Amino acid sequence: MLNDSGEIWCAPNPSVRLGRNWTMGRAQNPAIDADRAKAAQPCAECKEVVA
């Protein structure tokens, strides 16, 4: 927010995701679950070490 003019700017950000919020009645976002599952998998270089 620009205090002098009172302007509020926003821009789309596909990296920001809204998660579950029971007070707002919002269910879990399946995209968040997919990202977490993908992040939990070791990269190709690490698979050899942890296997």
N, CA, C and O atoms as a MOPAC input file, in Angstrom:
PM7 MOZYME 1SCF
protein

 N      0.84800 1    -1.17100 1     0.00000 1
 C      0.00000 1     0.00000 1     0.00000 1
 C      0.89200 1     1.23200 1     0.00000 1
 O      1.87900 1     1.31200 1     0.73100 1
 N      0.53100 1     2.15300 1    -0.80800 1
 C      1.24900 1     3.42600 1    -0.86100 1
 C      0.53500 1     4.39800 1     0.07300 1
 O     -0.58000 1     4.83400 1    -0.21000 1
 N      1.17600 1     4.73100 1     1.17200 1
 C      0.52700 1     5.53600 1     2.20500 1
 C      0.11300 1     6.91900 1     1.73400 1
 O     -0.97100 1     7.38100 1     2.08900 1
 N      0.94500 1     7.59500 1     0.94500 1
 C      0.64700 1     8.96400 1     0.53900 1
 C     -0.60400 1     9.06300 1    -0.32800 1
 O     -1.41000 1     9.97800 1    -0.15600 1
 N     -0.76800 1     8.12900 1    -1.25200 1
 C     -1.90200 1     8.19700 1    -2.17000 1
 C     -3.05200 1     7.26900 1    -1.77900 1
 O     -4.16500 1     7.41000 1    -2.28500 1
 N     -2.78100 1     6.31200 1    -0.86900 1
 C     -3.81700 1     5.35300 1    -0.48000 1
 C     -4.01700 1     4.24100 1    -1.48500 1
 O     -4.96000 1     3.45900 1    -1.37000 1
 N     -3.13200 1     4.16300 1    -2.47900 1
 C     -3.26300 1     3.12800 1    -3.50300 1
 C     -2.90600 1     1.75500 1    -2.92500 1
 O     -2.03200 1     1.63000 1    -2.06700 1
 N     -3.59300 1     0.75000 1    -3.41200 1
 C     -3.27900 1    -0.64400 1    -3.06600 1
 C     -3.05800 1    -1.37600 1    -4.37700 1
 O     -3.94200 1    -1.40800 1    -5.23300 1
 N     -1.89500 1    -1.95800 1    -4.53500 1
 C     -1.54900 1    -2.69000 1    -5.74700 1
 C     -1.46300 1    -4.17500 1    -5.42500 1
 O     -1.05300 1    -4.55900 1    -4.32900 1
 N     -1.84300 1    -4.98800 1    -6.36400 1
 C     -1.66200 1    -6.43300 1    -6.21100 1
 C     -1.29900 1    -7.01600 1    -7.57100 1
 O     -1.61300 1    -6.44700 1    -8.61700 1
 N     -0.64700 1    -8.13500 1    -7.53100 1
 C     -0.25600 1    -8.81500 1    -8.76000 1
 C     -0.47200 1   -10.31100 1    -8.56300 1
 O     -0.28700 1   -10.81100 1    -7.45300 1
 N     -0.85700 1   -11.03100 1    -9.60100 1
 C     -1.04100 1   -12.47200 1    -9.46500 1
 C      0.28400 1   -13.16000 1    -9.12900 1
 O      1.33700 1   -12.80400 1    -9.65800 1
 N      0.20900 1   -14.12900 1    -8.25900 1
 C      1.39400 1   -14.88500 1    -7.88300 1
 C      1.00600 1   -16.35900 1    -7.81800 1
 O      0.41800 1   -16.79500 1    -6.82800 1
 N      1.32300 1   -17.13500 1    -8.85700 1
 C      0.91900 1   -18.54100 1    -8.87000 1
 C      1.63500 1   -19.39400 1    -7.82700 1
 O      1.25300 1   -20.54300 1    -7.60700 1
 N      2.66700 1   -18.85100 1    -7.18300 1
 C      3.38300 1   -19.61300 1    -6.15900 1
 C      2.69800 1   -19.53700 1    -4.80300 1
 O      3.00400 1   -20.33300 1    -3.91500 1
 N      1.78900 1   -18.61000 1    -4.62800 1
 C      1.08300 1   -18.45600 1    -3.35800 1
 C     -0.23500 1   -19.21500 1    -3.45500 1
 O     -1.01700 1   -19.00500 1    -4.38200 1
 N     -0.47100 1   -20.09500 1    -2.49400 1
 C     -1.69200 1   -20.89400 1    -2.50900 1
 C     -2.37600 1   -20.79000 1    -1.16000 1
 O     -1.72400 1   -20.79700 1    -0.11500 1
 N     -3.68500 1   -20.69400 1    -1.19200 1
 C     -4.45800 1   -20.66200 1     0.03800 1
 C     -4.73300 1   -22.08500 1     0.48700 1
 O     -5.22100 1   -22.91500 1    -0.28000 1
 N     -4.41600 1   -22.34400 1     1.72200 1
 C     -4.64000 1   -23.67200 1     2.26700 1
 C     -5.96300 1   -23.76800 1     2.99200 1
 O     -6.80600 1   -22.87600 1     2.89700 1
 N     -6.13600 1   -24.84700 1     3.70700 1
 C     -7.36500 1   -25.11800 1     4.44300 1
 C     -7.56700 1   -24.06400 1     5.51300 1
 O     -6.62300 1   -23.66700 1     6.19700 1
 N     -8.79000 1   -23.61900 1     5.65200 1
 C     -9.15300 1   -22.67500 1     6.70000 1
 C    -10.58200 1   -22.97600 1     7.10400 1
 O    -11.52700 1   -22.58000 1     6.42200 1
 N    -10.73500 1   -23.67600 1     8.21200 1
 C    -12.06800 1   -24.10000 1     8.60500 1
 C    -12.95400 1   -22.91700 1     8.99300 1
 O    -14.17400 1   -23.00800 1     8.85400 1
 N    -12.38600 1   -21.82100 1     9.46900 1
 C    -13.21200 1   -20.67500 1     9.83900 1
 C    -13.81200 1   -19.99300 1     8.60800 1
 O    -14.85500 1   -19.34600 1     8.70700 1
 N    -13.16600 1   -20.13300 1     7.46000 1
 C    -13.67300 1   -19.55000 1     6.21400 1
 C    -14.44100 1   -20.58300 1     5.39100 1
 O    -14.98300 1   -20.26200 1     4.33400 1
 N    -14.48500 1   -21.82300 1     5.87900 1
 C    -15.17200 1   -22.88400 1     5.14800 1
 C    -14.41100 1   -23.35200 1     3.92100 1
 O    -14.99800 1   -23.90200 1     2.99000 1
 N    -13.09300 1   -23.13300 1     3.92200 1
 C    -12.27600 1   -23.50300 1     2.76300 1
 C    -11.62900 1   -24.86100 1     3.01400 1
 O    -10.95000 1   -25.06400 1     4.02000 1
 N    -11.84700 1   -25.77400 1     2.09200 1
 C    -11.25800 1   -27.11300 1     2.19600 1
 C     -9.78700 1   -27.07400 1     1.81100 1
 O     -9.28700 1   -26.06200 1     1.31900 1
 N     -9.10200 1   -28.18800 1     2.04100 1
 C     -7.69400 1   -28.28200 1     1.67800 1
 C     -7.53600 1   -28.14200 1     0.17000 1
 O     -8.31200 1   -28.71300 1    -0.59600 1
 N     -6.54700 1   -27.39500 1    -0.24800 1
 C     -6.26700 1   -27.17900 1    -1.66200 1
 C     -5.50300 1   -28.39500 1    -2.19000 1
 O     -4.41000 1   -28.67900 1    -1.70000 1
 N     -6.04300 1   -29.12200 1    -3.17600 1
 C     -5.34900 1   -30.30800 1    -3.68600 1
 C     -3.99800 1   -29.98200 1    -4.32200 1
 O     -3.12100 1   -30.84400 1    -4.36600 1
 N     -3.81300 1   -28.75800 1    -4.81300 1
 C     -2.52400 1   -28.37100 1    -5.39700 1
 C     -1.44000 1   -28.33500 1    -4.32400 1
 O     -0.28400 1   -28.65600 1    -4.60100 1
 N     -1.80000 1   -27.94900 1    -3.10500 1
 C     -0.83200 1   -27.93900 1    -2.00400 1
 C     -0.42000 1   -29.36500 1    -1.67200 1
 O      0.76400 1   -29.64400 1    -1.48500 1
 N     -1.38500 1   -30.26200 1    -1.59800 1
 C     -1.07100 1   -31.66800 1    -1.31800 1
 C     -0.14800 1   -32.24600 1    -2.39000 1
 O      0.78600 1   -32.98300 1    -2.07500 1
 N     -0.40700 1   -31.91400 1    -3.65200 1
 C      0.43100 1   -32.41700 1    -4.74800 1
 C      1.85100 1   -31.86400 1    -4.64100 1
 O      2.81900 1   -32.59600 1    -4.85000 1
 N      1.97900 1   -30.58200 1    -4.31900 1
 C      3.30900 1   -29.98300 1    -4.16700 1
 C      4.07400 1   -30.61900 1    -3.00900 1
 O      5.27400 1   -30.87200 1    -3.11800 1
 N      3.38500 1   -30.87400 1    -1.90900 1
 C      4.04500 1   -31.49500 1    -0.74900 1
 C      4.50400 1   -32.90600 1    -1.07000 1
 O      5.59800 1   -33.31000 1    -0.67500 1
 N      3.67300 1   -33.66000 1    -1.78600 1
 C      4.05100 1   -35.03500 1    -2.16100 1
 C      5.26000 1   -35.01800 1    -3.08800 1
 O      6.16300 1   -35.84200 1    -2.95200 1
 N      5.27600 1   -34.08600 1    -4.02100 1
 C      6.40300 1   -33.98200 1    -4.95200 1
 C      7.67900 1   -33.57000 1    -4.21900 1
 O      8.75500 1   -34.08700 1    -4.52000 1
 N      7.57400 1   -32.65700 1    -3.27300 1
 C      8.74100 1   -32.18400 1    -2.52600 1
 C      9.29200 1   -33.26700 1    -1.60300 1
 O     10.47400 1   -33.24500 1    -1.26000 1
 N      8.45200 1   -34.20600 1    -1.20200 1
 C      8.89400 1   -35.26600 1    -0.30200 1
 C      9.73100 1   -36.32000 1    -1.01400 1
 O     10.41900 1   -37.10300 1    -0.35900 1
 N      9.68600 1   -36.35300 1    -2.34400 1
 C     10.45200 1   -37.32800 1    -3.10500 1
 C     11.88200 1   -36.82700 1    -3.29400 1
 O     12.08100 1   -35.66500 1    -3.64700 1
 N     12.87700 1   -37.67800 1    -3.06600 1
 C     14.26800 1   -37.24700 1    -3.26900 1
 C     14.56400 1   -37.00700 1    -4.75600 1
 O     13.96200 1   -37.63300 1    -5.62800 1
 N     15.47100 1   -36.11800 1    -5.01800 1
 C     15.86200 1   -35.83900 1    -6.40600 1
 C     16.61600 1   -37.04800 1    -6.96900 1
 O     16.96000 1   -37.97100 1    -6.23000 1
 N     16.86300 1   -37.03600 1    -8.25600 1
 C     17.51400 1   -38.16400 1    -8.92200 1
 C     18.90000 1   -38.44000 1    -8.34400 1
 O     19.28800 1   -39.59800 1    -8.19000 1
 N     19.63600 1   -37.39500 1    -8.02900 1
 C     20.98800 1   -37.58300 1    -7.47400 1
 C     20.94500 1   -38.16900 1    -6.07600 1
 O     21.83500 1   -38.93000 1    -5.69700 1
 N     19.93300 1   -37.83000 1    -5.31000 1
 C     19.84800 1   -38.30500 1    -3.91500 1
 C     19.26900 1   -39.71500 1    -3.81100 1
 O     19.50200 1   -40.40500 1    -2.81800 1
 N     18.52800 1   -40.14300 1    -4.81100 1
 C     17.90400 1   -41.48100 1    -4.75300 1
 C     18.93900 1   -42.55600 1    -4.53700 1
 O     18.68300 1   -43.51200 1    -3.80600 1
 N     20.10100 1   -42.43300 1    -5.14900 1
 C     21.15200 1   -43.43400 1    -4.99100 1
 C     21.66600 1   -43.47400 1    -3.55900 1
 O     21.99100 1   -44.54600 1    -3.04800 1
 N     21.74300 1   -42.32700 1    -2.91200 1
 C     22.28900 1   -42.24900 1    -1.56400 1
 C     21.30800 1   -42.80300 1    -0.53300 1
 O     21.70800 1   -43.52800 1     0.37800 1
 N     20.03300 1   -42.46500 1    -0.67300 1
 C     19.04700 1   -42.87900 1     0.33000 1
 C     18.46500 1   -44.25700 1     0.05500 1
 O     17.75400 1   -44.79700 1     0.90200 1
 N     18.74400 1   -44.83300 1    -1.09000 1
 C     18.17100 1   -46.15500 1    -1.41900 1
 C     18.92800 1   -47.25900 1    -0.73300 1
 O     18.58900 1   -48.43200 1    -0.89300 1

